[in-house]
Amino acid sequence: MYNDYALAAERALELRREAGEARLVHRLASARRWSRLASWAQDHAARASRHLG
């Protein structure tokens, strides 16, 4: 009985760790997307500013 509980607890810990890693990967990917979008907006604003004189 103890062995089954220990295995289940270990698996639950693994699943929680994997979920945490997946959330971190998602956050990093999202941050990269927002960073690229901000760079794109900054470039376009600078270009528009130059065109306006």
Secondary structure in CASP SS format (residue, H / E / C, confidence):
PFRMAT SS
TARGET T0000
AUTHOR 0000-0000-0000
METHOD secondary structure of the structure
MODEL  1
M C 1.00
Y H 1.00
N H 1.00
D H 1.00
Y H 1.00
A H 1.00
L H 1.00
A H 1.00
A H 1.00
E H 1.00
R H 1.00
A H 1.00
L H 1.00
E H 1.00
L H 1.00
R H 1.00
R H 1.00
E H 1.00
A H 1.00
G H 1.00
E H 1.00
A H 1.00
R H 1.00
L H 1.00
V H 1.00
H H 1.00
R H 1.00
L H 1.00
A H 1.00
S H 1.00
A H 1.00
R H 1.00
R H 1.00
W H 1.00
S H 1.00
R H 1.00
L H 1.00
A H 1.00
S H 1.00
W H 1.00
A H 1.00
Q H 1.00
D H 1.00
H H 1.00
A H 1.00
A H 1.00
R H 1.00
A H 1.00
S H 1.00
R H 1.00
H H 1.00
L H 1.00
G C 1.00
END
